[in-house]
């Protein structure tokens, strides 16, 4: 199983752009999963939303999504902090891509219509580490609420 994932993530190094996309896929999946796991449990709704976002935003084949999630869990279990992932985000992603990633994190947090304090803390910490302004942090939260069709006043 790991060989399939490693093959997926180690596409032929024909160009820097292609490798950058592979790295972005890895980082996005790991960080989205971090938010889902922040409240000590990954619900089926959160997992489903992560899968949908990875397929939609990062063009991951639906047939590989379980392996991608398992690989990301392995990376999380063997990491000590967000820093190793956020450093790569800062190196590889534009501000707009970072904003979209934070907005996706909010979508994960809102999918169960309950904003856990640990999910919010994880998103805030990651946003600070990738230099998202407070204004854009709030903007991403509001946009995600609209996407998830949650009444702004509920949370």
C-alpha positions as CSV (number, residue, x, y, z in Angstrom):
1,X,0.0,0.0,0.0
2,X,2.8,2.5,0.9
3,X,4.4,1.8,-2.4
4,X,1.3,3.0,-4.2
5,X,1.3,6.2,-2.2
6,X,5.0,6.7,-2.6
7,X,4.6,6.2,-6.4
8,X,1.7,8.7,-6.4
9,X,3.8,11.3,-4.4
10,X,7.0,10.7,-6.3
11,X,6.0,11.4,-9.8
12,X,8.9,11.6,-12.3
13,X,11.0,14.7,-11.5
14,X,10.7,16.2,-15.0
15,X,10.1,19.7,-13.8
16,X,10.1,21.8,-10.7
17,X,6.5,22.7,-11.3
18,X,5.5,19.0,-11.2
19,X,7.4,18.4,-8.0
20,X,5.9,21.5,-6.4
21,X,2.4,20.2,-7.1
22,X,3.2,16.8,-5.5
23,X,4.6,18.6,-2.4
24,X,1.5,20.8,-2.2
25,X,-0.8,17.7,-2.4
26,X,1.1,16.1,0.5
27,X,1.1,19.2,2.7
28,X,-2.6,20.0,2.0
29,X,-3.8,16.6,2.9
30,X,-1.7,16.4,6.1
31,X,-2.9,19.8,7.3
32,X,-6.5,19.2,6.5
33,X,-6.3,15.9,8.4
34,X,-4.6,17.7,11.3
35,X,-7.7,19.9,11.7
36,X,-10.0,16.9,11.5
37,X,-8.0,15.1,14.2
38,X,-7.7,18.2,16.4
39,X,-10.7,17.4,18.5
40,X,-9.5,13.9,19.2
41,X,-11.6,12.3,16.6
42,X,-12.1,12.2,12.9
43,X,-15.7,11.9,12.1
44,X,-17.0,10.3,8.9
45,X,-18.3,13.8,7.8
46,X,-14.8,15.3,8.3
47,X,-13.1,12.5,6.5
48,X,-15.6,12.7,3.6
49,X,-15.1,16.5,3.3
50,X,-11.3,16.0,3.3
51,X,-11.6,13.5,0.5
52,X,-13.8,15.8,-1.5
53,X,-11.5,18.7,-1.0
54,X,-8.4,16.7,-2.0
55,X,-10.1,15.4,-5.1
56,X,-11.6,18.8,-6.1
57,X,-8.6,21.0,-5.3
58,X,-5.6,18.8,-5.7
59,X,-6.8,16.4,-8.5
60,X,-6.2,13.3,-6.4
61,X,-7.8,10.2,-8.0
62,X,-10.7,8.9,-6.0
63,X,-9.2,5.4,-6.2
64,X,-6.1,6.6,-4.3
65,X,-7.7,8.7,-1.7
66,X,-7.7,6.0,1.1
67,X,-4.0,5.5,0.6
68,X,-3.4,9.3,0.6
69,X,-5.3,9.6,3.9
70,X,-3.3,6.7,5.4
71,X,0.0,8.2,4.3
72,X,-1.0,11.5,5.8
73,X,-2.0,9.9,9.1
74,X,1.5,8.2,9.1
75,X,3.2,11.6,8.6
76,X,1.1,13.2,11.4
77,X,1.9,10.4,13.8
78,X,5.6,10.8,13.1
79,X,5.8,14.6,13.3
80,X,6.5,16.7,16.3
81,X,4.9,19.9,15.2
82,X,3.2,21.8,12.5
83,X,6.4,23.6,11.6
84,X,7.8,20.9,9.3
85,X,4.6,21.2,7.2
86,X,4.1,25.0,7.4
87,X,7.7,25.6,6.4
88,X,7.0,23.8,3.1
89,X,3.7,25.8,2.7
90,X,5.7,29.0,3.0
91,X,8.3,27.7,0.5
92,X,5.9,26.4,-2.1
93,X,2.6,28.2,-1.9
94,X,1.5,31.6,-2.9
95,X,-0.5,33.8,-0.5
96,X,-3.7,33.0,-2.4
97,X,-3.0,29.2,-2.1
98,X,-2.4,29.6,1.6
99,X,-5.6,31.5,2.0
100,X,-7.5,28.8,0.2
101,X,-5.9,26.1,2.4
102,X,-7.0,28.0,5.5
103,X,-10.5,28.3,4.1
104,X,-10.6,24.6,3.5
105,X,-9.5,24.0,7.0
106,X,-12.4,26.0,8.2
107,X,-14.7,23.9,6.0
108,X,-13.4,20.8,7.8
109,X,-14.0,22.4,11.2
110,X,-17.6,23.4,10.2
111,X,-18.7,20.2,8.5
112,X,-20.2,18.8,11.7
113,X,-21.8,22.2,12.4
114,X,-19.9,22.4,15.7
115,X,-16.7,24.5,16.0
116,X,-14.5,22.7,18.5
117,X,-12.0,25.0,20.3
118,X,-9.1,22.6,19.4
119,X,-10.0,22.8,15.7
120,X,-10.0,26.6,15.9
121,X,-6.7,26.6,17.8
122,X,-5.1,24.4,15.1
123,X,-6.3,26.6,12.3
124,X,-5.2,29.7,14.1
125,X,-1.8,28.3,14.8
126,X,-1.3,27.1,11.2
127,X,-2.5,30.5,9.8
128,X,0.0,32.3,12.0
129,X,2.8,30.0,10.9
130,X,2.0,30.6,7.2
131,X,1.7,34.3,7.7
132,X,-2.0,34.7,6.9
133,X,-3.1,38.1,8.2
134,X,-5.8,38.2,10.9
135,X,-8.1,39.9,8.5
136,X,-7.8,37.1,6.0
137,X,-8.0,34.5,8.7
138,X,-11.5,35.9,9.6
139,X,-12.4,36.3,5.9
140,X,-11.6,32.6,5.3
141,X,-13.7,31.6,8.3
142,X,-16.7,33.7,7.0
143,X,-16.3,32.3,3.5
144,X,-16.2,28.8,4.7
145,X,-19.3,29.3,6.8
146,X,-21.1,30.5,3.7
147,X,-19.9,27.5,1.8
148,X,-21.0,25.1,4.5
149,X,-24.3,27.0,4.7
150,X,-24.0,27.7,8.4
151,X,-25.7,30.7,9.9
152,X,-22.9,33.2,10.9
153,X,-24.6,33.7,14.2
154,X,-24.6,30.0,15.2
155,X,-20.9,29.7,15.9
